[in-house]
Amino acid sequence: MSELHDILAAAGRRRTELGLPYAGALTPPEAYAVWRGIPGAVLVDCRTRAEWDWVGRVPGAVEIEWVTYPEMTLNPHFLTQLRRQVDPEAVVLFLCRSGARSHHAASAAAAAGYASAYNILEGFEGDKDAEGHRGTVGGWKFHGLPWLSP
């Protein structure tokens, strides 16, 4: 439990350093430890359906699109779907491709009363490398965390 305390403390420090409007930011390995170590914690994968189908899924994650594909417009039902599937008292970890959409999802969730909303830095695929490819310099997959190939 001390490891989880240290992880959440680090996430809280990032919140302060980065001026985040939600509980904090976690690296993918930290997020996995929190998800598995805190009863009732929920991982919300807010990528698009196309990304889940074509790039891969995180087993056990709640899937709620932040934007819809192919239009890439904001999902107007995001908070309604979140409230329907995730208890506002839960520790909620948001994951997208690189950490940008999940930042917005965590911000919206925090504003809607989710006090323990966290963003997962690096996302599922991480940033692009020098050749423009993802998945080689960071992200959920890069760190060898559980995922299912399409």
Backbone as ProteinMPNN parsed JSONL, in Angstrom:
{"seq_chain_A": "MSELHDILAAAGRRRTELGLPYAGALTPPEAYAVWRGIPGAVLVDCRTRAEWDWVGRVPGAVEIEWVTYPEMTLNPHFLTQLRRQVDPEAVVLFLCRSGARSHHAASAAAAAGYASAYNILEGFEGDKDAEGHRGTVGGWKFHGLPWLSP", "coords_chain_A": {"N_chain_A": [[0.819, -1.193, 0.0], [2.046, 1.169, 0.582], [3.515, 1.69, -1.697], [1.471, 2.429, -3.491], [0.58, 4.734, -2.218], [2.854, 6.355, -2.526], [2.914, 6.552, -5.317], [0.485, 7.918, -5.86], [1.049, 10.26, -4.506], [3.154, 11.266, -6.07], [1.736, 11.694, -8.433], [0.037, 13.716, -7.554], [1.918, 15.727, -7.054], [2.694, 16.257, -9.681], [0.314, 17.311, -10.557], [0.292, 19.788, -9.224], [2.706, 20.946, -10.206], [2.15, 21.094, -12.961], [-0.182, 22.497, -13.02], [-2.747, 21.273, -13.12], [-6.273, 20.593, -13.532], [-7.398, 18.395, -12.328], [-7.064, 15.402, -10.259], [-4.438, 14.37, -10.649], [-1.501, 13.271, -12.553], [-0.395, 10.323, -14.103], [2.193, 7.982, -14.915], [2.176, 5.365, -17.419], [2.979, 2.776, -16.189], [2.592, 3.44, -13.462], [-0.141, 4.055, -13.462], [-1.227, 1.552, -14.086], [-0.51, 0.115, -11.776], [-2.023, 1.491, -9.85], [-4.631, 1.072, -10.855], [-4.864, -1.702, -10.605], [-4.323, -1.981, -7.912], [-6.033, -0.491, -6.251], [-9.093, -1.039, -4.917], [-12.022, -0.973, -6.861], [-11.099, 0.983, -8.59], [-11.121, 2.489, -11.827], [-10.331, 2.18, -15.24], [-10.671, 4.303, -17.869], [-10.859, 4.172, -21.212], [-10.576, 6.501, -23.529], [-10.26, 6.716, -26.239], [-11.055, 6.51, -29.796], [-13.619, 4.448, -31.302], [-12.61, 3.355, -33.653], [-9.862, 3.339, -33.094], [-9.794, 1.493, -30.974], [-10.623, -0.781, -32.366], [-8.727, -1.012, -34.468], [-6.16, -0.525, -33.468], [-5.837, -1.548, -30.889], [-6.928, -2.86, -27.686], [-7.434, -2.257, -24.155], [-7.723, -4.745, -21.901], [-10.549, -5.04, -19.838], [-10.938, -2.344, -19.493], [-13.139, 0.485, -19.356], [-14.821, 1.662, -22.121], [-15.212, 4.713, -23.57], [-15.794, 7.024, -25.928], [-14.047, 10.084, -26.325], [-13.961, 11.841, -28.445], [-15.743, 11.402, -31.522], [-15.36, 9.069, -34.178], [-15.666, 9.039, -37.726], [-15.633, 11.785, -37.737], [-14.322, 13.147, -35.72], [-15.308, 14.792, -33.749], [-16.344, 16.314, -30.686], [-17.689, 14.096, -28.326], [-20.922, 14.419, -27.482], [-22.209, 13.079, -25.485], [-20.457, 12.196, -23.614], [-20.084, 12.731, -20.756], [-22.551, 11.853, -19.75], [-22.457, 9.136, -20.443], [-20.211, 8.434, -18.962], [-21.097, 8.89, -16.319], [-23.068, 6.946, -16.225], [-21.613, 4.605, -16.273], [-19.478, 4.741, -14.473], [-18.734, 5.169, -11.124], [-18.891, 8.224, -9.393], [-17.366, 8.414, -7.098], [-15.228, 6.777, -7.442], [-11.747, 6.004, -8.086], [-10.555, 7.204, -11.024], [-9.035, 6.582, -14.041], [-7.853, 8.027, -16.929], [-7.294, 7.267, -20.312], [-5.864, 7.825, -23.492], [-4.694, 8.083, -26.89], [-2.204, 9.519, -26.766], [-2.211, 11.036, -24.467], [-3.385, 13.529, -24.608], [-6.205, 13.866, -25.34], [-7.193, 12.44, -23.166], [-6.421, 14.092, -21.105], [-8.222, 16.202, -21.434], [-10.601, 14.787, -21.029], [-10.279, 13.94, -18.358], [-10.243, 16.448, -17.158], [-12.869, 17.35, -17.72], [-14.298, 15.406, -16.333], [-13.453, 15.885, -13.693], [-14.513, 18.461, -13.324], [-17.145, 17.748, -13.355], [-17.51, 16.549, -10.947], [-15.982, 14.283, -10.313], [-13.747, 13.55, -8.136], [-11.41, 12.1, -7.956], [-10.013, 11.93, -10.441], [-7.68, 11.037, -12.891], [-5.107, 11.614, -15.296], [-3.524, 9.602, -17.742], [-0.324, 9.814, -18.568], [1.509, 9.882, -21.639], [-0.228, 8.066, -22.85], [-1.837, 5.437, -24.804], [-0.268, 4.792, -27.024], [1.895, 6.539, -27.0], [4.216, 9.267, -27.761], [5.247, 10.404, -31.065], [8.079, 8.954, -32.706], [11.357, 9.77, -34.067], [10.98, 9.043, -36.698], [8.338, 9.376, -37.049], [6.651, 7.424, -36.072], [4.48, 5.79, -33.739], [4.461, 4.252, -30.442], [7.034, 3.484, -29.864], [8.516, 5.054, -28.158], [7.228, 5.513, -25.804], [4.243, 5.105, -23.801], [1.344, 3.002, -23.08], [1.421, 0.454, -24.416], [4.171, 0.344, -25.105], [5.364, 0.125, -22.593], [4.807, -2.464, -21.987], [2.414, -3.219, -20.824], [-0.8, -4.802, -20.146], [-2.627, -5.516, -23.09], [-4.823, -5.977, -25.885], [-4.382, -7.166, -29.099], [-5.728, -6.033, -32.227]], "CA_chain_A": [[0.0, 0.0, 0.0], [2.944, 2.313, 0.609], [3.849, 1.99, -3.096], [0.35, 3.174, -4.059], [0.62, 6.07, -1.604], [3.938, 7.087, -3.181], [2.495, 6.819, -6.697], [-0.528, 8.974, -5.842], [1.736, 11.487, -4.091], [3.865, 11.753, -7.258], [0.703, 12.208, -9.338], [-0.391, 14.98, -6.984], [2.977, 16.713, -7.303], [2.58, 16.645, -11.095], [-0.853, 18.198, -10.637], [0.726, 21.12, -8.797], [3.724, 21.433, -11.134], [1.572, 21.348, -14.285], [-1.409, 23.273, -12.872], [-3.83, 20.456, -13.656], [-7.562, 20.772, -12.847], [-7.844, 17.098, -11.812], [-6.28, 14.887, -9.129], [-3.028, 14.207, -10.953], [-1.078, 12.614, -13.783], [0.319, 9.08, -13.837], [2.832, 7.282, -16.026], [1.443, 4.112, -17.632], [3.179, 1.763, -15.133], [1.943, 3.896, -12.234], [-1.589, 3.906, -13.646], [-1.556, 0.128, -13.992], [-0.411, -0.262, -10.364], [-3.19, 2.071, -9.168], [-5.823, 0.373, -11.355], [-4.891, -3.048, -10.032], [-4.112, -1.972, -6.475], [-7.087, 0.201, -5.503], [-10.401, -1.641, -5.214], [-13.005, -0.097, -7.49], [-10.499, 1.908, -9.559], [-11.62, 2.246, -13.182], [-9.588, 2.757, -16.346], [-11.556, 4.702, -18.962], [-10.152, 4.359, -22.474], [-11.403, 7.479, -24.239], [-9.921, 6.779, -27.664], [-12.206, 6.258, -30.667], [-13.95, 3.064, -31.643], [-11.656, 2.93, -34.689], [-8.587, 3.026, -32.434], [-9.959, 0.224, -30.252], [-10.736, -1.861, -33.344], [-7.594, -1.112, -35.38], [-4.868, -0.394, -32.791], [-5.822, -2.475, -29.768], [-7.75, -2.556, -26.514], [-6.943, -2.608, -22.819], [-8.745, -5.62, -21.331], [-11.144, -4.591, -18.591], [-11.157, -0.897, -19.481], [-14.416, 1.029, -19.806], [-14.548, 2.386, -23.363], [-16.113, 5.837, -23.834], [-15.114, 7.946, -26.835], [-14.04, 11.521, -26.049], [-14.411, 12.344, -29.745], [-16.266, 10.315, -32.344], [-14.703, 8.833, -35.463], [-14.516, 9.708, -38.341], [-15.757, 13.244, -37.681], [-13.414, 13.647, -34.692], [-16.004, 15.848, -33.015], [-16.566, 16.008, -29.283], [-18.825, 13.231, -28.016], [-21.787, 15.206, -26.6], [-22.754, 12.201, -24.454], [-19.355, 11.66, -22.822], [-20.336, 12.753, -19.31], [-23.702, 10.982, -19.471], [-21.96, 7.762, -20.516], [-19.315, 8.245, -17.83], [-21.923, 8.762, -15.105], [-23.804, 5.679, -16.291], [-20.723, 3.45, -16.149], [-18.406, 4.908, -13.5], [-19.113, 5.828, -9.872], [-18.121, 9.459, -9.174], [-16.476, 8.249, -5.943], [-14.132, 5.885, -7.814], [-10.512, 6.497, -8.694], [-10.779, 7.029, -12.459], [-7.82, 6.809, -14.82], [-8.23, 8.261, -18.322], [-6.273, 6.877, -21.281], [-6.135, 8.024, -24.916], [-3.537, 7.672, -27.688], [-0.941, 10.124, -26.334], [-2.377, 11.781, -23.223], [-4.023, 14.833, -24.831], [-7.662, 13.748, -25.164], [-7.464, 11.985, -21.8], [-6.295, 15.294, -20.27], [-9.512, 16.899, -21.531], [-11.619, 13.935, -20.398], [-10.082, 14.032, -16.908], [-10.669, 17.8, -16.78], [-14.33, 17.372, -17.736], [-14.769, 14.553, -15.243], [-13.22, 16.601, -12.437], [-15.488, 19.544, -13.261], [-18.455, 17.12, -13.137], [-17.576, 15.989, -9.602], [-15.107, 13.122, -10.105], [-12.638, 14.136, -7.386], [-10.203, 11.279, -8.108], [-9.773, 11.732, -11.872], [-6.264, 11.111, -13.239], [-4.727, 11.427, -16.686], [-2.386, 8.72, -17.957], [0.65, 10.425, -19.456], [2.018, 9.062, -22.739], [-1.335, 7.404, -23.526], [-1.744, 4.048, -25.221], [0.791, 4.619, -28.017], [3.008, 7.452, -26.784], [4.532, 10.278, -28.768], [5.899, 9.927, -32.284], [9.537, 8.923, -32.692], [11.974, 10.595, -35.109], [10.447, 8.639, -38.004], [6.896, 9.634, -37.066], [5.914, 6.246, -35.622], [4.115, 5.735, -32.325], [4.645, 2.963, -29.781], [8.454, 3.149, -29.702], [9.179, 5.912, -27.168], [6.415, 5.645, -24.603], [2.856, 4.659, -23.892], [0.876, 1.77, -22.433], [1.975, -0.696, -25.134], [5.631, 0.397, -24.998], [5.757, -0.338, -21.263], [4.499, -3.887, -21.852], [1.221, -3.424, -20.007], [-1.757, -5.66, -20.854], [-3.467, -5.008, -24.169], [-5.23, -6.979, -26.868], [-4.178, -6.761, -30.485], [-6.974, -6.167, -33.018]], "C_chain_A": [[0.864, 1.258, 0.0], [3.363, 2.703, -0.805], [2.737, 2.808, -3.735], [0.303, 4.592, -3.498], [1.673, 6.929, -2.286], [3.567, 7.465, -4.615], [1.489, 7.967, -6.728], [0.07, 10.304, -5.386], [2.489, 12.093, -5.275], [2.874, 12.348, -8.263], [0.194, 13.565, -8.858], [0.647, 16.083, -7.164], [2.939, 17.183, -8.758], [1.391, 17.584, -11.294], [-0.44, 19.633, -10.311], [1.696, 21.723, -9.807], [3.132, 21.861, -12.469], [0.292, 22.181, -14.231], [-2.636, 22.552, -13.41], [-5.118, 20.654, -12.86], [-8.142, 19.476, -12.275], [-6.815, 16.57, -10.814], [-4.791, 14.708, -9.423], [-2.782, 13.476, -12.256], [-0.165, 11.444, -13.433], [1.036, 8.583, -15.089], [2.036, 5.998, -16.267], [1.715, 3.044, -16.566], [2.535, 2.161, -13.799], [0.434, 3.694, -12.315], [-2.006, 2.444, -13.517], [-1.522, -0.334, -12.538], [-1.614, 0.266, -9.576], [-4.453, 1.324, -9.559], [-5.954, -0.997, -10.701], [-4.855, -3.044, -8.504], [-5.188, -1.312, -5.635], [-8.43, -0.414, -5.871], [-11.369, -0.605, -5.783], [-12.429, 0.917, -8.454], [-10.929, 1.494, -10.969], [-10.685, 2.911, -14.187], [-10.588, 3.044, -17.456], [-10.692, 4.987, -20.184], [-11.032, 5.275, -23.324], [-10.932, 7.707, -25.672], [-11.186, 6.517, -28.483], [-12.42, 4.764, -30.885], [-12.969, 2.525, -32.682], [-10.31, 2.563, -34.066], [-8.673, 1.716, -31.667], [-9.92, -0.938, -31.239], [-9.463, -2.073, -34.155], [-6.232, -1.071, -34.695], [-4.749, -1.367, -31.624], [-6.639, -1.955, -28.6], [-7.011, -2.909, -25.242], [-8.026, -3.482, -22.197], [-9.228, -5.105, -19.977], [-11.386, -3.101, -18.498], [-12.599, -0.593, -19.891], [-14.102, 1.876, -21.029], [-15.628, 3.436, -23.598], [-15.343, 6.824, -24.707], [-15.189, 9.389, -26.323], [-14.473, 12.268, -27.307], [-14.871, 11.15, -30.56], [-15.548, 10.266, -33.692], [-15.784, 8.573, -36.504], [-14.554, 11.233, -38.236], [-14.73, 13.89, -36.753], [-14.001, 14.88, -34.009], [-16.26, 15.372, -31.59], [-17.813, 15.15, -29.111], [-19.73, 13.982, -27.04], [-22.346, 14.393, -25.438], [-21.692, 11.667, -23.499], [-19.687, 11.614, -21.329], [-21.533, 11.891, -18.923], [-23.266, 9.525, -19.464], [-21.027, 7.463, -19.343], [-20.118, 8.032, -16.551], [-22.656, 7.423, -15.064], [-22.901, 4.495, -15.963], [-19.699, 3.532, -15.019], [-18.909, 5.719, -12.296], [-18.26, 7.079, -9.674], [-17.163, 9.388, -7.98], [-15.247, 7.398, -6.267], [-12.877, 6.668, -8.205], [-10.644, 6.173, -10.178], [-9.532, 7.471, -13.218], [-8.203, 6.917, -16.289], [-7.048, 8.02, -19.243], [-6.744, 7.221, -22.686], [-4.889, 7.586, -25.688], [-2.231, 8.199, -27.102], [-1.035, 10.932, -25.044], [-3.076, 13.115, -23.383], [-5.537, 14.771, -24.636], [-8.011, 13.316, -23.751], [-7.283, 13.128, -20.803], [-7.637, 16.032, -20.261], [-10.628, 16.099, -20.864], [-11.502, 14.0, -18.877], [-10.514, 15.405, -16.393], [-12.186, 17.887, -16.705], [-14.9, 16.551, -16.587], [-14.598, 15.255, -13.898], [-14.237, 17.727, -12.263], [-16.893, 19.015, -12.981], [-18.541, 16.409, -11.782], [-16.763, 14.736, -9.352], [-13.815, 13.635, -9.454], [-11.328, 13.376, -7.56], [-9.984, 10.91, -9.565], [-8.292, 11.963, -12.158], [-6.085, 10.923, -14.737], [-3.537, 10.473, -16.735], [-1.492, 9.362, -19.013], [1.12, 9.407, -20.497], [0.909, 8.343, -23.494], [-1.058, 5.949, -23.874], [-0.536, 3.819, -26.132], [1.989, 5.532, -27.836], [3.186, 8.45, -27.907], [5.171, 9.634, -29.992], [7.411, 9.937, -32.093], [10.065, 9.781, -33.847], [11.451, 10.27, -36.506], [8.937, 8.832, -38.101], [6.038, 8.454, -36.641], [5.616, 6.34, -34.127], [4.407, 4.338, -31.775], [6.091, 2.583, -29.54], [9.146, 3.969, -28.618], [8.357, 6.1, -25.894], [5.024, 5.101, -24.833], [2.622, 3.305, -23.234], [1.515, 0.539, -23.079], [3.49, -0.782, -24.966], [6.113, -0.163, -23.664], [5.383, -1.787, -20.998], [3.312, -4.179, -20.964], [0.167, -4.17, -20.806], [-2.572, -4.925, -21.914], [-3.748, -6.139, -25.138], [-5.055, -6.408, -28.265], [-5.493, -6.93, -31.254], [-6.982, -7.439, -33.863]], "O_chain_A": [[0.457, 2.295, -0.524], [3.548, 3.885, -1.098], [3.013, 3.776, -4.444], [0.018, 5.542, -4.227], [1.424, 8.095, -2.593], [3.871, 8.567, -5.07], [1.624, 8.888, -7.534], [-0.365, 11.363, -5.838], [2.463, 13.31, -5.462], [3.146, 13.385, -8.869], [-0.053, 14.459, -9.667], [0.296, 17.238, -7.4], [3.129, 18.367, -9.035], [1.449, 18.524, -12.087], [-0.781, 20.57, -11.033], [1.534, 22.871, -10.219], [3.551, 22.864, -13.047], [-0.261, 22.535, -15.273], [-3.47, 23.158, -14.083], [-5.068, 20.861, -11.647], [-9.272, 19.473, -11.786], [-5.806, 17.226, -10.557], [-3.966, 14.879, -8.526], [-3.714, 13.108, -12.97], [0.718, 11.558, -12.583], [0.533, 8.75, -16.2], [1.283, 5.581, -15.386], [0.76, 2.445, -16.072], [1.996, 1.31, -13.091], [-0.192, 3.225, -11.365], [-3.029, 2.14, -12.904], [-2.396, -1.086, -12.105], [-2.158, -0.442, -8.729], [-5.262, 0.978, -8.697], [-7.046, -1.394, -10.293], [-5.308, -3.998, -7.871], [-5.257, -1.545, -4.428], [-8.859, -0.317, -7.021], [-11.51, 0.495, -5.248], [-13.187, 1.651, -9.088], [-11.08, 0.308, -11.264], [-10.293, 4.065, -14.01], [-11.275, 2.138, -17.929], [-9.894, 5.924, -20.19], [-12.101, 4.871, -23.782], [-11.177, 8.766, -26.251], [-12.264, 6.326, -27.921], [-11.525, 3.944, -30.68], [-12.547, 1.372, -32.601], [-9.688, 1.581, -34.47], [-7.739, 0.915, -31.698], [-9.27, -1.953, -30.989], [-9.147, -3.211, -34.5], [-5.244, -1.531, -35.268], [-3.685, -1.942, -31.397], [-6.993, -0.778, -28.533], [-6.098, -3.734, -25.234], [-9.143, -3.01, -21.983], [-8.432, -4.78, -19.096], [-11.978, -2.632, -17.526], [-13.199, -1.328, -20.676], [-13.208, 2.722, -20.982], [-16.798, 3.11, -23.797], [-14.347, 7.396, -24.266], [-16.257, 9.861, -25.934], [-15.258, 13.214, -27.237], [-14.442, 10.021, -30.321], [-15.182, 11.296, -34.258], [-16.77, 7.916, -36.17], [-13.589, 11.899, -38.614], [-14.318, 15.03, -36.966], [-13.308, 15.859, -33.733], [-16.377, 14.174, -31.333], [-18.863, 15.444, -29.683], [-19.355, 14.169, -25.882], [-22.901, 14.965, -24.499], [-21.973, 10.799, -22.673], [-19.579, 10.557, -20.708], [-21.52, 11.261, -17.865], [-23.657, 8.762, -18.581], [-21.051, 6.362, -18.795], [-19.848, 7.103, -15.79], [-22.84, 6.84, -13.996], [-23.369, 3.488, -15.432], [-19.112, 2.518, -14.641], [-19.442, 6.817, -12.453], [-17.035, 7.011, -9.776], [-16.252, 10.208, -7.865], [-14.325, 7.308, -5.456], [-12.945, 7.832, -8.6], [-10.822, 5.014, -10.552], [-9.045, 8.589, -13.051], [-8.812, 6.0, -16.839], [-5.943, 8.502, -18.995], [-7.89, 6.944, -23.041], [-4.105, 6.787, -25.176], [-1.266, 7.45, -26.951], [-0.026, 11.461, -24.577], [-3.341, 13.784, -22.384], [-6.091, 15.541, -23.851], [-9.009, 13.769, -23.191], [-7.93, 13.133, -19.756], [-8.124, 16.435, -19.204], [-11.5, 16.671, -20.21], [-12.512, 14.104, -18.182], [-11.088, 15.509, -15.309], [-12.733, 18.43, -15.745], [-15.87, 16.956, -15.946], [-15.498, 15.221, -13.059], [-14.764, 17.922, -11.167], [-17.735, 19.731, -12.439], [-19.535, 15.74, -11.498], [-16.847, 14.169, -8.262], [-12.905, 14.095, -10.143], [-10.254, 13.934, -7.338], [-9.793, 9.741, -9.899], [-7.717, 12.96, -11.722], [-6.821, 10.166, -15.371], [-2.652, 10.525, -15.881], [-1.85, 9.444, -20.188], [1.12, 8.204, -20.239], [1.081, 8.033, -24.673], [-0.164, 5.318, -23.312], [0.138, 2.794, -26.035], [3.019, 5.311, -28.474], [2.419, 8.481, -28.869], [5.582, 8.474, -29.958], [7.959, 10.805, -31.413], [9.284, 10.447, -34.527], [11.477, 11.121, -37.395], [8.328, 8.493, -39.115], [4.822, 8.478, -36.829], [6.399, 6.895, -33.356], [4.577, 3.378, -32.526], [6.367, 1.482, -29.063], [10.249, 3.622, -28.197], [8.797, 6.808, -24.988], [4.681, 4.686, -25.94], [3.553, 2.579, -22.886], [2.078, -0.311, -22.39], [4.029, -1.86, -24.714], [7.139, -0.84, -23.602], [5.616, -2.293, -19.9], [3.209, -5.271, -20.405], [0.228, -4.176, -22.035], [-3.13, -3.857, -21.664], [-3.013, -7.124, -25.205], [-5.521, -5.31, -28.568], [-6.272, -7.843, -30.978], [-7.95, -7.697, -34.58]]}, "name": "protein", "num_of_chains": 1, "seq": "MSELHDILAAAGRRRTELGLPYAGALTPPEAYAVWRGIPGAVLVDCRTRAEWDWVGRVPGAVEIEWVTYPEMTLNPHFLTQLRRQVDPEAVVLFLCRSGARSHHAASAAAAAGYASAYNILEGFEGDKDAEGHRGTVGGWKFHGLPWLSP"}
